[in-house]
Amino acid sequence: MTKTSKYQTVLVTQATGKTGRRVAEAAEQAGLTVRRGSRSAPIPFDWADRSTWDAALDGVDAAYLAHYIDIGAPGTAEDIAAISAKALEKGVRRLVLLSARGEPQADPAERALRESGADWTIVQAAWFAQMFSEGDLFEAVQATGELAFPGGEVVEPFIDVRDIADVVVAALSDDVHIGKAYDVTGSRLLSFRTAVAEINAATGREIPYIPVPARAFGEILVEMGIPEPEAAFLVELFEVMLDGHNAQTTDGIRQVLGREPRTFEDFVQEHAAAGTWKA
């Protein structure tokens, strides 16, 4: 990486989430000063409370933007436009946005950043490998002993979130990435069924994978306590995103980092050894 001195202090939004936590760690390892943006932080940041944005942006040189719902959710584009304007008002020009590859609903939020006047980079990521090891889906697997998901037999190039973090930090550390959008994936296509089978093989568990229609999955989400409007959006998202149109890998990781992506096999072995999927 080069030019790390230019952006010394970085605001990382969603700093307790899957990507934000890793971005904060990777940025610190790269020598950057990190302001962790969350509702519970000493200087709080809350996407849903714009009164927190001023203080969170004070004194920072750049920001990593990861929305708390989904990049394509209703209202996200307006939030991205608003925080970009606020950042520029505060003198923060360098913004890196987490988006989703092949998600049509993400276009308005991406366009809001591109048209903001900021020095932008967009990271369009595949489905996370870590969806199998943390978060709502993982907790549902641990609670029920099965993975019910509307993934059918579609194949996806799952990406390790640590690779996303490395790309974000590279983008924050070198101006060569300004004005670019990177489509980043893992190096291998595999179905949700195969992913679960590899977890089973590594752990000795017998977690069944049960493909369900997206609308049935939406009913499950509501039963889990997800608000109905959010569940309805996710149903629409799954119907669009799990139709196979993303069934190809890219060289995005190599393009930015000059190396191959971390493998799903290594991800599984690491978590199996750590006891993540103990019954």
C-alpha positions as CSV (number, residue, x, y, z in Angstrom):
1,M,0.0,0.0,0.0
2,T,1.1,3.6,-0.6
3,K,0.2,7.1,0.5
4,T,-1.1,5.9,3.9
5,S,-0.1,9.3,5.4
6,K,-2.7,11.3,3.5
7,Y,-5.7,9.9,5.2
8,Q,-4.6,9.5,8.8
9,T,-8.0,9.3,10.6
10,V,-10.8,7.1,9.2
11,L,-14.4,6.9,10.3
12,V,-15.6,3.3,10.0
13,T,-19.4,3.1,10.1
14,Q,-21.0,-0.1,11.4
15,A,-17.8,-0.8,13.2
16,T,-19.3,-3.6,15.2
17,G,-20.7,-5.4,12.1
18,K,-19.2,-8.1,9.8
19,T,-17.3,-5.7,7.5
20,G,-16.8,-2.7,9.8
21,R,-15.1,-4.7,12.5
22,R,-12.6,-6.1,10.0
23,V,-12.1,-2.8,8.2
24,A,-11.3,-1.1,11.5
25,E,-8.7,-3.9,12.4
26,A,-7.1,-3.8,9.0
27,A,-6.9,0.0,8.9
28,E,-5.2,0.0,12.3
29,Q,-2.7,-2.6,11.1
30,A,-2.0,-0.4,8.1
31,G,-1.1,2.5,10.5
32,L,-4.3,4.5,10.2
33,T,-6.2,6.0,13.2
34,V,-9.7,4.6,13.3
35,R,-12.8,6.2,14.7
36,R,-15.2,3.3,15.2
37,G,-18.7,4.5,14.3
38,S,-21.5,2.8,16.2
39,R,-24.3,3.8,18.5
40,S,-22.3,2.8,21.6
41,A,-19.0,4.4,20.6
42,P,-17.5,7.3,22.6
43,I,-18.4,9.5,19.7
44,P,-21.5,7.7,18.5
45,F,-22.6,7.3,14.9
46,D,-26.1,6.1,14.1
47,W,-27.4,6.0,10.5
48,A,-30.9,6.4,11.8
49,D,-30.0,9.6,13.8
50,R,-28.4,12.2,11.6
51,S,-27.7,14.4,14.6
52,T,-24.8,12.1,15.3
53,W,-23.1,12.6,12.0
54,D,-21.5,16.0,12.6
55,A,-19.4,14.9,15.6
56,A,-18.6,11.5,14.1
57,L,-17.1,13.3,11.0
58,D,-15.3,16.0,12.9
59,G,-11.5,15.7,12.6
60,V,-11.5,12.7,10.2
61,D,-9.9,12.5,6.8
62,A,-11.9,9.7,5.2
63,A,-14.8,7.4,5.8
64,Y,-15.9,3.8,5.1
65,L,-19.7,3.7,4.5
66,A,-21.6,0.5,5.2
67,H,-25.3,0.9,5.5
68,Y,-27.0,-0.8,8.5
69,I,-29.8,-2.4,6.5
70,D,-28.8,-3.1,2.9
71,I,-27.3,-0.9,0.2
72,G,-30.5,-1.4,-1.9
73,A,-33.0,-0.9,0.9
74,P,-35.6,1.9,0.7
75,G,-34.0,5.1,2.1
76,T,-30.4,4.0,1.7
77,A,-29.7,6.2,-1.3
78,E,-31.0,9.2,0.5
79,D,-28.8,8.4,3.5
80,I,-25.7,8.0,1.2
81,A,-26.5,11.3,-0.5
82,A,-26.9,13.1,2.9
83,I,-23.8,11.7,4.6
84,S,-21.7,12.4,1.5
85,A,-22.9,16.0,1.6
86,K,-22.2,16.3,5.3
87,A,-18.7,14.8,4.8
88,L,-17.9,17.3,2.1
89,E,-19.2,20.1,4.4
90,K,-16.8,18.9,7.0
91,G,-13.9,18.7,4.6
92,V,-14.0,14.9,4.3
93,R,-13.6,14.1,0.6
94,R,-12.5,10.5,0.6
95,L,-15.4,8.0,0.9
96,V,-15.4,4.3,0.3
97,L,-18.8,2.6,0.0
98,L,-19.7,-1.1,0.5
99,S,-22.1,-2.2,-2.1
100,A,-23.4,-5.5,-3.5
101,R,-22.4,-7.0,-6.8
102,G,-25.2,-7.6,-9.3
103,E,-27.9,-5.9,-7.1
104,P,-30.0,-3.6,-9.2
105,Q,-31.5,-2.1,-6.0
106,A,-28.0,-0.8,-5.2
107,D,-27.8,1.5,-8.2
108,P,-29.5,4.6,-6.6
109,A,-27.1,4.5,-3.6
110,E,-24.1,4.0,-5.8
111,R,-25.2,6.9,-8.1
112,A,-25.7,9.1,-5.0
113,L,-22.1,8.7,-4.1
114,R,-20.8,9.0,-7.7
115,E,-22.7,12.3,-8.1
116,S,-21.8,13.7,-4.7
117,G,-18.5,15.4,-5.6
118,A,-16.6,13.2,-3.2
119,D,-13.4,11.2,-4.1
120,W,-15.2,7.9,-4.1
121,T,-14.5,4.2,-4.4
122,I,-17.2,1.5,-4.5
123,V,-16.6,-2.1,-3.4
124,Q,-19.3,-4.4,-4.9
125,A,-19.0,-7.6,-2.9
126,A,-20.3,-11.1,-3.3
127,W,-22.2,-12.9,-0.6
128,F,-20.1,-13.2,2.5
129,A,-18.5,-16.5,3.7
130,Q,-19.1,-15.2,7.2
131,M,-22.9,-15.4,6.8
132,F,-22.3,-19.1,7.7
133,S,-20.4,-18.2,10.9
134,E,-22.0,-15.1,12.4
135,G,-25.2,-13.1,12.3
136,D,-28.9,-14.0,12.0
137,L,-28.5,-16.9,9.6
138,F,-25.8,-18.5,11.7
139,E,-27.8,-18.1,14.8
140,A,-30.9,-19.7,13.1
141,V,-28.7,-22.7,12.2
142,Q,-27.4,-23.1,15.7
143,A,-31.0,-22.8,17.1
144,T,-32.7,-25.2,14.7
145,G,-29.8,-27.4,13.6
146,E,-30.6,-26.8,9.9
147,L,-30.2,-24.2,7.2
148,A,-33.5,-23.2,5.6
149,F,-32.7,-20.6,3.0
150,P,-34.0,-19.5,-0.4
151,G,-30.8,-20.2,-2.2
152,G,-32.0,-23.2,-4.2
153,E,-29.1,-24.8,-6.0
154,V,-27.6,-21.5,-7.3
155,V,-23.9,-21.2,-7.1
156,E,-22.1,-18.2,-5.6
157,P,-18.5,-17.1,-5.3
158,F,-18.6,-16.5,-1.5
159,I,-16.0,-13.9,-0.3
160,D,-14.1,-13.8,3.0
161,V,-15.0,-10.5,4.7
162,R,-11.3,-10.1,5.5
163,D,-10.6,-9.7,1.8
164,I,-13.3,-7.0,1.6
165,A,-11.5,-5.2,4.5
166,D,-8.2,-5.4,2.8
167,V,-9.7,-3.9,-0.4
168,V,-11.3,-1.1,1.6
169,V,-8.0,-0.2,3.3
170,A,-6.1,-0.3,0.0
171,A,-8.7,2.1,-1.4
172,L,-8.3,4.4,1.6
173,S,-4.5,4.2,1.3
174,D,-3.9,5.0,-2.4
175,D,-5.5,7.6,-4.6
176,V,-5.2,5.3,-7.6
177,H,-8.5,3.8,-6.5
178,I,-10.5,7.1,-6.6
179,G,-13.4,6.9,-9.1
180,K,-13.3,3.1,-9.4
181,A,-15.8,0.4,-8.6
182,Y,-14.5,-3.1,-7.8
183,D,-16.5,-6.3,-8.2
184,V,-14.9,-8.6,-5.7
185,T,-15.6,-12.3,-5.2
186,G,-14.0,-15.5,-3.9
187,S,-12.2,-17.7,-6.3
188,R,-14.6,-20.6,-6.4
189,L,-18.3,-21.1,-7.2
190,L,-20.3,-23.3,-4.8
191,S,-23.9,-23.8,-3.9
192,F,-25.3,-23.2,-0.4
193,R,-25.8,-26.9,-0.2
194,T,-22.1,-27.6,-1.0
195,A,-21.1,-24.9,1.5
196,V,-23.1,-26.6,4.2
197,A,-21.7,-30.0,3.2
198,E,-18.2,-28.7,3.6
199,I,-19.0,-27.4,7.0
200,N,-20.5,-30.7,7.9
201,A,-17.4,-32.6,6.7
202,A,-15.1,-30.4,8.7
203,T,-17.1,-30.6,11.9
204,G,-18.7,-34.0,11.9
205,R,-22.1,-32.4,12.1
206,E,-25.1,-33.2,10.0
207,I,-26.7,-29.8,9.3
208,P,-29.3,-30.3,6.5
209,Y,-29.7,-27.6,3.9
210,I,-33.4,-27.0,3.1
211,P,-34.1,-24.8,0.1
212,V,-37.3,-22.8,0.7
213,P,-39.2,-20.3,-1.5
214,A,-38.2,-16.7,-0.8
215,R,-41.7,-15.8,0.5
216,A,-41.7,-18.7,2.9
217,F,-38.3,-17.5,4.2
218,G,-39.9,-14.1,4.6
219,E,-42.5,-15.6,6.9
220,I,-39.6,-17.2,8.9
221,L,-37.9,-13.8,9.2
222,V,-41.1,-12.2,10.6
223,E,-41.4,-15.1,13.1
224,M,-37.8,-14.3,14.2
225,G,-38.8,-10.7,14.9
226,I,-37.8,-9.0,11.7
227,P,-40.2,-6.1,10.9
228,E,-42.6,-7.0,8.1
229,P,-41.4,-4.1,5.7
230,E,-37.8,-5.2,6.1
231,A,-38.7,-8.9,5.6
232,A,-40.7,-7.9,2.5
233,F,-37.6,-6.1,1.1
234,L,-35.4,-9.1,1.8
235,V,-37.9,-11.4,0.0
236,E,-37.7,-9.2,-3.0
237,L,-33.9,-9.0,-2.7
238,F,-33.5,-12.8,-2.5
239,E,-35.7,-13.3,-5.5
240,V,-33.5,-11.0,-7.5
241,M,-30.1,-12.0,-6.1
242,L,-30.5,-15.7,-6.1
243,D,-31.4,-16.3,-9.7
244,G,-27.9,-17.3,-10.8
245,H,-26.9,-14.1,-12.5
246,N,-23.9,-13.7,-10.2
247,A,-22.6,-17.2,-10.9
248,Q,-19.2,-16.2,-12.0
249,T,-15.9,-15.2,-10.3
250,T,-14.0,-12.0,-10.9
251,D,-10.4,-10.9,-10.5
252,G,-11.3,-7.9,-8.3
253,I,-9.2,-9.1,-5.4
254,R,-6.1,-9.7,-7.5
255,Q,-6.7,-6.3,-9.3
256,V,-6.6,-4.4,-6.0
257,L,-4.4,-6.5,-3.8
258,G,-2.2,-8.4,-6.2
259,R,-3.0,-11.8,-4.7
260,E,-5.7,-14.5,-4.8
261,P,-8.7,-14.3,-2.5
262,R,-8.8,-16.3,0.7
263,T,-10.5,-19.7,0.0
264,F,-13.8,-21.0,1.4
265,E,-11.9,-24.2,2.4
266,D,-9.6,-22.2,4.6
267,F,-12.5,-20.2,6.1
268,V,-14.2,-23.5,7.0
269,Q,-11.1,-25.1,8.5
270,E,-10.4,-22.0,10.6
271,H,-13.9,-21.9,12.1
272,A,-14.1,-25.6,12.5
273,A,-10.9,-25.5,14.5
274,A,-12.2,-22.6,16.6
275,G,-15.4,-24.6,17.4
276,T,-17.7,-22.1,15.7
277,W,-20.2,-24.7,14.7
278,K,-20.3,-26.8,17.8
279,A,-23.8,-28.2,18.3
